Amino acid sequence: MKFTKTILATALLAGAGVAQAELSANIAAASNYYFRGVSQTDDGAAVSGGIDYNHESGFYVGTWMSNIDFTSAPKADVEVDGYAGFGGDIGDTGLGYDLSAWYYWYPGSGGDAQGDLDYAEISGSLSFGPVTGTIAYTIWAEADDVDNVAQGFQEDDVWYELAFAPDWDYAGFAPSASIGYYSFDQDGEGNTDLDYYSWTIGVTKDAGDFGAFSLNYVQNDEEDSFAGDDNPNFWVGWAKGF
């Protein structure tokens, strides 16, 4: 299964009955699409979907896409992600691992103030029981530098995340939570504060053949950072796996 990009996937697909066959698919709808604490749809609704191929060896490859709405890049209205990775268990230690590579493609984004927005990451995670720690490192970015303006989503940015998804189920309800920290390579340049913390809490209701529904809370720590919003935010969503 795709190493999840947002709580949209972790909270919803966890209860959506994703098929364990080699080829699987998922669709979702949400009142807002948050990526690492920042709305990617200008606080609007999102419809997304993906296809994954999983081999019994632990290798997987897939793609996922969603509508987006960026104020700084009005020509970009779709995000398409491609990814591949390998995961499994480390002997009988109870530890699991996942190593993956990601490409984030924003068709049509060129020509805006920031230029093209595509970038690539490598990501690694370790899990033990309900706890998963992740580090994602940006190895390449296409966004143009702007004089005297610090930017996020450039080379050498690092995202750290600790997620908690206990195997609890109360009448079909299951909780999840995460906290993350984004460290931007250009933080502090031009007296611009980019780095921020972000945390999430969600609860998912398994609806069987109807998929899964979730209610989620998202908040960041600094209004003046790249996140741009330190208010508590909420979104609802639905997802189904095939």
The 8 nearest C-alpha neighbors of each residue, nearest first, counted from 0:
[[1, 2, 53, 51, 59, 52, 3, 23],
 [0, 2, 3, 51, 61, 59, 60, 82],
 [3, 1, 0, 4, 99, 97, 84, 82],
 [4, 2, 1, 8, 5, 9, 6, 0],
 [3, 5, 2, 8, 6, 34, 7, 9],
 [6, 4, 7, 34, 8, 3, 9, 35],
 [5, 7, 9, 8, 10, 4, 3, 11],
 [8, 6, 5, 10, 9, 11, 32, 236],
 [7, 9, 6, 12, 11, 10, 5, 3],
 [10, 8, 6, 11, 13, 7, 12, 3],
 [11, 9, 6, 8, 7, 13, 203, 12],
 [10, 12, 8, 13, 238, 9, 14, 211],
 [11, 13, 15, 14, 8, 9, 238, 10],
 [14, 12, 11, 15, 9, 10, 16, 8],
 [15, 13, 205, 12, 211, 16, 11, 203],
 [14, 16, 210, 12, 211, 239, 240, 17],
 [15, 17, 14, 240, 18, 210, 12, 239],
 [18, 16, 240, 241, 15, 19, 12, 23],
 [17, 19, 20, 241, 23, 16, 240, 22],
 [20, 18, 17, 21, 23, 22, 53, 0],
 [21, 19, 18, 22, 23, 53, 52, 54],
 [20, 22, 53, 52, 54, 19, 23, 55],
 [23, 21, 52, 20, 51, 53, 24, 50],
 [24, 22, 51, 241, 50, 18, 20, 52],
 [23, 25, 50, 241, 49, 240, 51, 26],
 [24, 26, 240, 49, 48, 239, 241, 50],
 [25, 27, 48, 239, 238, 47, 49, 240],
 [28, 26, 238, 47, 237, 46, 48, 239],
 [27, 29, 46, 237, 236, 45, 47, 238],
 [30, 28, 236, 45, 31, 44, 235, 237],
 [29, 31, 44, 234, 235, 236, 45, 43],
 [32, 30, 44, 29, 43, 42, 234, 45],
 [33, 31, 39, 38, 45, 40, 29, 34],
 [34, 32, 38, 37, 36, 39, 31, 35],
 [33, 35, 37, 36, 5, 38, 39, 32],
 [36, 34, 37, 33, 5, 197, 179, 181],
 [35, 37, 34, 197, 33, 217, 219, 218],
 [38, 36, 33, 34, 226, 35, 39, 227],
 [39, 37, 33, 40, 32, 41, 42, 34],
 [38, 40, 67, 32, 33, 41, 68, 37],
 [39, 41, 68, 67, 43, 42, 38, 32],
 [42, 40, 43, 68, 38, 39, 69, 70],
 [43, 41, 40, 31, 38, 44, 39, 32],
 [44, 42, 40, 31, 41, 30, 45, 32],
 [43, 45, 30, 31, 29, 40, 32, 42],
 [46, 44, 29, 28, 32, 66, 31, 30],
 [45, 47, 28, 65, 27, 66, 29, 44],
 [48, 46, 65, 27, 64, 26, 28, 45],
 [49, 47, 26, 25, 63, 64, 27, 65],
 [48, 50, 63, 25, 62, 24, 64, 26],
 [49, 51, 24, 61, 62, 23, 25, 63],
 [52, 50, 61, 23, 22, 60, 24, 53],
 [51, 53, 22, 21, 60, 59, 61, 23],
 [52, 54, 59, 21, 58, 22, 51, 0],
 [55, 53, 58, 56, 57, 21, 59, 52],
 [54, 56, 57, 53, 58, 21, 59, 20],
 [55, 57, 54, 58, 87, 85, 53, 86],
 [58, 56, 86, 85, 55, 54, 87, 59],
 [59, 57, 85, 54, 56, 84, 53, 86],
 [58, 60, 53, 84, 52, 83, 54, 85],
 [61, 59, 83, 52, 82, 51, 84, 53],
 [60, 62, 51, 50, 82, 81, 52, 83],
 [61, 63, 81, 80, 49, 50, 82, 51],
 [64, 62, 49, 80, 48, 79, 50, 81],
 [63, 65, 79, 78, 47, 48, 80, 49],
 [66, 64, 47, 78, 46, 77, 67, 45],
 [65, 67, 77, 76, 45, 78, 46, 47],
 [68, 66, 40, 76, 77, 39, 65, 78],
 [67, 69, 40, 41, 76, 39, 70, 73],
 [70, 68, 72, 71, 73, 41, 39, 67],
 [69, 71, 72, 73, 68, 41, 40, 74],
 [72, 70, 69, 73, 112, 111, 113, 74],
 [71, 73, 69, 111, 70, 74, 75, 108],
 [74, 72, 75, 70, 69, 71, 68, 76],
 [73, 75, 108, 72, 107, 76, 111, 109],
 [76, 74, 108, 107, 73, 72, 77, 105],
 [75, 77, 67, 68, 66, 74, 78, 73],
 [78, 76, 66, 67, 65, 75, 105, 79],
 [77, 79, 105, 65, 64, 104, 66, 67],
 [80, 78, 64, 104, 63, 103, 105, 77],
 [81, 79, 103, 63, 62, 102, 104, 64],
 [80, 82, 62, 102, 101, 61, 63, 103],
 [83, 81, 101, 100, 61, 60, 62, 102],
 [84, 82, 60, 99, 100, 59, 61, 101],
 [85, 83, 99, 98, 59, 58, 100, 60],
 [84, 86, 58, 57, 98, 97, 59, 99],
 [87, 85, 97, 57, 96, 98, 58, 84],
 [86, 88, 95, 96, 57, 97, 89, 85],
 [87, 89, 95, 94, 90, 96, 93, 86],
 [90, 88, 94, 95, 92, 91, 87, 93],
 [89, 91, 92, 88, 93, 94, 95, 87],
 [90, 92, 93, 89, 88, 94, 95, 87],
 [93, 91, 94, 90, 89, 88, 95, 127],
 [94, 92, 91, 127, 95, 89, 88, 128],
 [93, 95, 127, 92, 89, 126, 88, 125],
 [94, 96, 88, 126, 87, 125, 89, 127],
 [97, 95, 125, 86, 124, 87, 126, 88],
 [96, 98, 86, 124, 123, 85, 99, 87],
 [99, 97, 123, 84, 85, 122, 86, 124],
 [98, 100, 84, 122, 83, 121, 85, 123],
 [99, 101, 121, 82, 83, 120, 122, 84],
 [102, 100, 82, 120, 119, 81, 121, 103],
 [101, 103, 119, 81, 80, 118, 104, 82],
 [104, 102, 80, 118, 117, 79, 119, 101],
 [103, 105, 117, 79, 78, 80, 106, 102],
 [104, 106, 78, 117, 108, 77, 75, 116],
 [107, 105, 108, 104, 75, 77, 78, 76],
 [106, 108, 75, 109, 74, 105, 76, 115],
 [107, 109, 75, 115, 74, 106, 105, 72],
 [110, 108, 115, 114, 107, 111, 116, 74],
 [109, 111, 114, 108, 112, 115, 113, 74],
 [110, 112, 114, 72, 113, 109, 108, 71],
 [111, 113, 114, 71, 110, 72, 145, 143],
 [114, 112, 143, 111, 142, 115, 72, 71],
 [115, 113, 109, 111, 110, 143, 142, 112],
 [116, 114, 109, 142, 108, 141, 117, 113],
 [115, 117, 142, 141, 105, 108, 114, 118],
 [118, 116, 104, 141, 103, 105, 115, 140],
 [117, 119, 140, 103, 139, 141, 102, 116],
 [120, 118, 102, 139, 101, 137, 138, 103],
 [121, 119, 137, 101, 136, 138, 100, 135],
 [120, 122, 100, 136, 135, 99, 101, 137],
 [121, 123, 135, 99, 134, 98, 100, 136],
 [124, 122, 98, 134, 97, 133, 99, 135],
 [123, 125, 133, 97, 132, 96, 134, 126],
 [124, 126, 96, 132, 95, 131, 97, 133],
 [127, 125, 131, 95, 130, 94, 96, 132],
 [126, 128, 94, 130, 93, 129, 95, 131],
 [127, 129, 130, 126, 93, 94, 165, 131],
 [128, 130, 165, 164, 163, 127, 131, 166],
 [129, 131, 163, 127, 126, 128, 162, 164],
 [132, 130, 126, 162, 125, 161, 127, 133],
 [131, 133, 161, 124, 125, 160, 126, 162],
 [134, 132, 124, 160, 123, 159, 161, 131],
 [133, 135, 159, 123, 158, 122, 124, 160],
 [136, 134, 122, 158, 157, 121, 120, 123],
 [135, 137, 157, 120, 121, 156, 138, 122],
 [138, 136, 120, 154, 155, 156, 139, 119],
 [137, 139, 154, 120, 119, 136, 155, 121],
 [140, 138, 154, 119, 118, 137, 141, 153],
 [141, 139, 118, 153, 154, 142, 117, 119],
 [140, 142, 117, 116, 115, 118, 143, 139],
 [143, 141, 116, 115, 114, 113, 140, 144],
 [144, 142, 114, 113, 145, 141, 115, 116],
 [143, 145, 146, 142, 113, 150, 148, 149],
 [144, 146, 148, 143, 147, 113, 149, 150],
 [147, 145, 148, 144, 149, 189, 143, 150],
 [148, 146, 189, 145, 149, 188, 144, 190],
 [149, 147, 145, 146, 189, 150, 188, 191],
 [148, 150, 185, 188, 191, 189, 186, 147],
 [151, 149, 185, 148, 152, 153, 144, 193],
 [150, 152, 153, 183, 149, 193, 185, 225],
 [153, 151, 156, 150, 140, 154, 118, 137],
 [152, 154, 140, 151, 156, 155, 137, 150],
 [153, 155, 139, 137, 138, 140, 156, 152],
 [156, 154, 137, 184, 138, 157, 136, 153],
 [155, 157, 183, 184, 137, 154, 182, 136],
 [158, 156, 136, 182, 135, 181, 155, 183],
 [157, 159, 181, 135, 134, 180, 182, 136],
 [160, 158, 134, 180, 179, 133, 181, 157],
 [161, 159, 179, 133, 178, 132, 162, 180],
 [160, 162, 132, 178, 177, 131, 179, 133],
 [163, 161, 177, 131, 130, 176, 160, 132],
 [162, 164, 130, 176, 129, 175, 177, 165],
 [165, 163, 175, 129, 174, 176, 130, 166],
 [166, 164, 129, 167, 163, 175, 174, 128],
 [167, 165, 164, 168, 129, 173, 174, 128],
 [168, 166, 165, 173, 169, 174, 172, 164],
 [167, 169, 173, 172, 171, 170, 166, 174],
 [168, 170, 172, 171, 167, 173, 204, 174],
 [171, 169, 172, 168, 204, 173, 205, 167],
 [170, 172, 205, 169, 204, 168, 173, 206],
 [171, 173, 204, 169, 168, 203, 170, 202],
 [172, 174, 168, 203, 202, 167, 171, 204],
 [175, 173, 202, 201, 203, 164, 172, 165],
 [174, 176, 164, 201, 163, 200, 202, 10],
 [177, 175, 200, 163, 199, 162, 201, 164],
 [176, 178, 162, 199, 198, 161, 163, 200],
 [177, 179, 198, 161, 160, 197, 199, 162],
 [180, 178, 160, 197, 159, 196, 198, 161],
 [179, 181, 196, 159, 158, 195, 197, 182],
 [182, 180, 158, 194, 195, 157, 183, 159],
 [181, 183, 194, 157, 156, 158, 180, 184],
 [184, 182, 156, 186, 185, 194, 151, 181],
 [183, 185, 156, 155, 186, 182, 154, 153],
 [186, 184, 149, 183, 188, 187, 150, 151],
 [187, 185, 193, 183, 184, 188, 192, 194],
 [188, 186, 191, 190, 192, 189, 185, 193],
 [189, 187, 190, 149, 186, 185, 191, 148],
 [188, 190, 191, 147, 148, 187, 149, 186],
 [191, 189, 187, 188, 192, 186, 149, 148],
 [192, 190, 187, 189, 188, 149, 193, 186],
 [191, 193, 224, 187, 186, 194, 190, 223],
 [192, 194, 225, 224, 186, 191, 183, 195],
 [195, 193, 182, 181, 183, 192, 224, 186],
 [194, 196, 181, 180, 224, 220, 221, 193],
 [197, 195, 180, 220, 219, 179, 181, 198],
 [196, 198, 219, 179, 36, 218, 178, 180],
 [199, 197, 178, 177, 218, 217, 179, 219],
 [200, 198, 217, 177, 176, 216, 178, 218],
 [199, 201, 176, 216, 215, 175, 177, 217],
 [202, 200, 215, 175, 174, 214, 176, 216],
 [201, 203, 174, 173, 213, 214, 175, 172],
 [204, 202, 213, 173, 172, 212, 10, 11],
 [205, 203, 172, 212, 171, 211, 213, 206],
 [204, 206, 211, 14, 171, 207, 15, 203],
 [207, 205, 211, 209, 210, 204, 208, 212],
 [206, 208, 209, 210, 205, 15, 211, 16],
 [209, 207, 210, 206, 16, 15, 239, 211],
 [208, 210, 206, 207, 211, 239, 15, 205],
 [211, 209, 239, 15, 206, 208, 207, 238],
 [212, 210, 205, 15, 206, 238, 204, 14],
 [213, 211, 237, 204, 203, 236, 11, 205],
 [212, 214, 203, 236, 202, 235, 204, 11],
 [213, 215, 235, 202, 201, 234, 203, 236],
 [216, 214, 201, 234, 233, 200, 235, 213],
 [215, 217, 233, 200, 199, 232, 201, 234],
 [218, 216, 199, 232, 198, 231, 233, 36],
 [219, 217, 231, 198, 197, 229, 232, 230],
 [220, 218, 197, 229, 196, 221, 36, 198],
 [219, 221, 229, 196, 195, 197, 218, 222],
 [222, 220, 229, 223, 224, 219, 195, 228],
 [221, 223, 228, 229, 227, 224, 226, 220],
 [224, 222, 221, 227, 192, 225, 228, 226],
 [225, 223, 193, 192, 226, 227, 221, 222],
 [224, 226, 193, 227, 194, 192, 223, 195],
 [227, 225, 224, 228, 37, 222, 195, 219],
 [226, 228, 222, 225, 224, 223, 229, 221],
 [229, 227, 222, 226, 230, 219, 221, 223],
 [228, 230, 222, 219, 221, 220, 218, 231],
 [229, 231, 228, 218, 232, 219, 222, 220],
 [232, 230, 218, 217, 229, 233, 216, 219],
 [233, 231, 217, 216, 218, 230, 234, 215],
 [234, 232, 216, 215, 217, 231, 235, 214],
 [233, 235, 215, 30, 31, 214, 216, 236],
 [236, 234, 214, 30, 213, 29, 215, 233],
 [237, 235, 29, 213, 28, 212, 30, 234],
 [236, 238, 212, 28, 27, 211, 29, 213],
 [239, 237, 27, 211, 11, 26, 210, 12],
 [238, 240, 210, 15, 26, 25, 211, 27],
 [239, 241, 17, 25, 15, 24, 16, 18],
 [240, 24, 18, 23, 17, 25, 239, 16]]
